[in-house]
Amino acid sequence: MKNSARNTGFTLIETIIYSGIVTAVLTFFLTTFYYIIDSSDRSLSLIELAENQKFLVQKIGWVLSNNAAINSPPLGSSGTTLSVNKIGAAANPFIITSSGTFVTMASGTTPAVPLTNSWVSVANLQFHHLDFSGRSAIRITADLQNIVSSTTIDTTIFMP
């Protein structure tokens, strides 16, 4: 008698092996894709933190340029609020202060507007009014952080 039945298809062992190979390849690609997306989000958060730090220092520098008087903090002391009268500005004084986790700026009767956004929190904002042999300077210190990283502002701006 002839055996006319042919064995076609996969055995159970072959099916399990091929399923394992496909699962391993899919796991590798999904994991790689996840890390690429996560890396992109981390990079955007780092950029956001750096941009908030840069903008805050630039805005404080602008307020301190062409100033007629520094109202607060007094010379030789520190405080959490910077109050400055600018030369030729109708909306004096310009006030920069920490409001919770935000830094805000107000001028004259204008309500306070945030200088930092909601993705960055600011802590320990301090303005130190220094005297260098008759030349006034403001030292700014603050801690900025977001969900990825943190940075510190420690800069001194000399008055002309």
C-alpha positions in Angstrom: 0.0 0.0 0.0 1.1 3.4 -0.8 1.0 6.1 1.8 -0.7 8.9 -0.1 -1.2 11.3 2.8 1.4 14.0 2.8 2.4 15.9 5.8 1.8 19.6 5.0 1.8 22.6 7.3 3.8 23.3 10.4 4.3 21.2 13.4 3.5 22.5 16.9 7.2 23.1 17.7 7.8 25.1 14.5 4.7 27.2 15.2 6.0 28.0 18.7 9.5 28.9 17.4 8.2 31.2 14.7 5.8 32.9 17.1 8.7 33.5 19.6 10.8 35.0 16.8 8.0 37.3 15.7 7.3 38.3 19.3 11.0 39.1 19.9 11.2 41.3 16.8 8.0 43.2 17.6 9.2 43.7 21.2 12.5 45.1 20.0 10.8 47.5 17.5 8.2 48.7 20.0 10.8 49.3 22.7 13.0 51.2 20.3 10.1 53.3 19.2 9.1 54.1 22.8 12.7 55.2 23.7 12.8 57.5 20.6 9.5 59.1 21.6 10.6 59.5 25.3 14.0 60.9 24.2 12.2 63.5 22.1 9.9 64.5 25.0 12.9 64.8 27.4 14.7 67.0 24.8 11.7 69.3 24.5 11.5 69.6 28.3 15.2 70.5 28.6 14.8 73.2 25.9 11.7 74.6 27.6 13.6 74.9 30.9 16.6 76.6 29.2 14.3 79.0 27.3 12.4 80.0 30.5 15.7 80.6 32.3 17.1 82.8 29.4 13.9 84.8 29.0 13.7 85.5 32.8 17.3 86.7 33.0 16.8 88.9 29.8 13.6 90.4 31.2 15.2 91.2 34.5 18.1 92.7 32.7 15.7 94.9 30.6 14.0 96.1 33.8 17.3 97.0 35.3 18.6 98.9 32.2 18.1 102.7 32.2 16.8 102.7 35.7 16.3 105.9 37.8 16.1 104.1 41.1 15.9 100.7 42.7 13.1 100.8 45.2 13.4 97.3 46.6 15.4 95.6 47.9 17.3 98.4 49.7 21.0 98.7 49.2 22.9 96.0 51.2 19.9 93.7 51.6 18.0 90.9 49.9 14.4 90.3 49.0 12.0 88.3 46.9 10.7 91.4 45.1 12.5 93.7 42.7 11.0 97.2 42.3 12.6 99.6 39.8 11.8 103.0 38.4 12.9 103.3 34.8 14.0 106.6 33.2 11.3 108.0 31.0 8.8 105.2 31.7 5.2 106.3 32.4 4.3 103.0 34.1 6.7 103.1 37.0 7.5 101.2 39.1 8.3 97.9 37.4 7.9 95.0 40.0 9.2 91.5 39.5 8.3 89.0 42.2 7.7 85.3 42.7 4.1 84.3 42.8 3.9 80.7 43.9 5.9 78.8 41.3 5.7 81.6 38.7 7.7 84.8 38.3 5.5 87.7 37.5 6.1 91.3 36.4 3.8 94.3 36.9 4.2 97.9 36.0 2.3 100.9 37.3 -1.3 100.0 37.4 -0.9 97.1 35.0 -1.8 93.7 36.5 1.0 91.2 36.9 1.8 89.0 33.9 3.8 85.7 34.2 7.4 85.7 33.0 7.6 81.9 33.3 5.2 79.3 32.0 3.3 76.5 33.7 5.8 73.8 32.6 8.6 75.3 34.7 8.4 76.0 38.5 10.6 78.7 40.1 11.7 78.5 43.7 14.0 80.5 46.0 13.9 83.6 43.9 16.1 86.2 45.6 17.3 89.7 44.6 20.4 90.9 46.4 21.2 94.7 46.1 25.0 95.0 46.3 27.4 97.9 46.4 30.8 97.6 44.7 32.7 100.7 45.6 29.8 103.0 44.9 28.5 101.0 41.9 25.2 99.3 42.5 24.5 95.8 41.3 21.7 93.3 41.6 22.5 89.6 42.1 19.7 87.3 41.1 19.4 83.7 42.4 16.7 81.2 41.7 16.0 77.5 41.2 14.1 76.4 38.1 12.8 72.9 37.5 10.4 70.9 35.4 9.6 67.2 35.2 12.9 66.3 33.6 15.6 68.5 35.0 16.5 71.6 37.1 18.8 74.5 36.8 20.0 77.5 38.8 20.1 81.2 38.0 23.0 83.0 39.7 23.9 86.1 37.8 24.8 89.7 38.7 23.8 92.7 36.7 25.7 95.9 37.3 24.0 99.3 37.1 25.5 101.9 34.7 
